[in-house]
């Protein structure tokens, strides 16, 4: 498994946590940061998946 997949998954989790905290506290900035982290994590995970596919 490519390191980008692991890092991407970690960013998705971090983003989900940030988004949840933003919702709980009513902090729209934190909520938006969380959503952005999730998108970046999803993209990085996809890049890692593509790298894995090329290796096979």
C-alpha positions, 0 to 999 in steps of 0.5 A: 500500500502506498504511503499516500493512501495512508496519509490520505486516510488520516487526513480524511479522519482528521477532517471529519473530526474537525468538521464534527467539532465545528458543528458541535461548537458552532464554529463555521471556520473549523467546520469548513477546514474539516470539509477541506481536509476531507477533500484533500485526504480523499484526493491524496488517497486516490493518488495513492490508489493510482500509484498502487494500480500502476505498480501491479 
